């Protein structure tokens, strides 16, 4: 006989359970996100706008900065959103797809 477990959500312990700590982390991660986005987009715009930076290395750097901006948007925005809302339980599918 096998066990039948119907798990629908996972409860994860976050960085802090206190409201004041979550507000402070929200501000810190929001500032880090903004600085990262401004820096990455500045690199992309500089490489595209300047004709003297048309070497393959600089184009690769601009591409890597663009990918970092996209990845930061996908991950950091979810983290920042989780600090604002109270329900922080990922679904089983979301948890399993992270592996």
FENVENHU-V499146 format. One record per backbone hydrogen bond with DSSP energy under -0.5 kcal/mol. CO is the residue of the C=O (numbers start at 0). NH is the residue of the N-H. E is the energy in kcal/mol with one decimal. If there is no record, write none. Layout:
BEGIN
co=CO nh=NH e=E
co=CO nh=NH e=E
END
This chain:
BEGIN
co=2 nh=4 e=-0.6
co=3 nh=5 e=-0.5
co=4 nh=6 e=-0.9
co=5 nh=7 e=-0.5
co=7 nh=91 e=-1.2
co=9 nh=11 e=-0.7
co=9 nh=89 e=-0.5
co=11 nh=13 e=-0.5
co=17 nh=21 e=-2.1
co=18 nh=22 e=-2.1
co=19 nh=23 e=-2.1
co=20 nh=24 e=-2.4
co=21 nh=25 e=-2.2
co=22 nh=26 e=-2.0
co=23 nh=27 e=-2.4
co=24 nh=28 e=-2.8
co=25 nh=29 e=-2.0
co=26 nh=30 e=-2.2
co=27 nh=31 e=-2.3
co=28 nh=32 e=-2.3
co=29 nh=33 e=-2.4
co=30 nh=34 e=-2.5
co=31 nh=35 e=-2.3
co=32 nh=36 e=-2.5
co=33 nh=37 e=-2.5
co=34 nh=38 e=-2.3
co=35 nh=39 e=-2.6
co=36 nh=40 e=-2.5
co=37 nh=41 e=-2.0
co=38 nh=42 e=-1.9
co=39 nh=43 e=-2.1
co=40 nh=44 e=-2.5
co=41 nh=45 e=-2.3
co=42 nh=46 e=-2.3
co=43 nh=47 e=-2.1
co=44 nh=48 e=-2.7
co=45 nh=49 e=-1.8
co=48 nh=50 e=-0.6
co=49 nh=52 e=-1.0
co=50 nh=53 e=-0.7
co=54 nh=58 e=-2.1
co=55 nh=59 e=-2.4
co=56 nh=60 e=-2.2
co=57 nh=61 e=-2.4
co=58 nh=62 e=-2.4
co=59 nh=63 e=-2.6
co=60 nh=64 e=-2.3
co=61 nh=65 e=-2.3
co=62 nh=66 e=-2.4
co=63 nh=67 e=-2.2
co=64 nh=68 e=-2.0
co=65 nh=69 e=-2.2
co=66 nh=70 e=-2.7
co=67 nh=71 e=-2.6
co=68 nh=72 e=-1.9
co=69 nh=73 e=-2.0
co=70 nh=74 e=-2.5
co=71 nh=75 e=-1.9
co=71 nh=76 e=-0.7
co=72 nh=76 e=-0.8
co=73 nh=77 e=-0.5
co=74 nh=78 e=-2.0
co=75 nh=79 e=-3.0
co=76 nh=80 e=-2.2
co=77 nh=81 e=-2.0
co=78 nh=82 e=-1.0
co=79 nh=83 e=-0.9
co=80 nh=83 e=-0.7
co=80 nh=84 e=-2.2
co=85 nh=87 e=-0.7
co=87 nh=11 e=-0.5
co=87 nh=89 e=-0.7
co=89 nh=9 e=-1.6
co=90 nh=94 e=-2.3
co=91 nh=95 e=-2.6
co=92 nh=96 e=-2.1
co=93 nh=97 e=-0.5
co=94 nh=97 e=-0.8
co=95 nh=98 e=-1.2
END
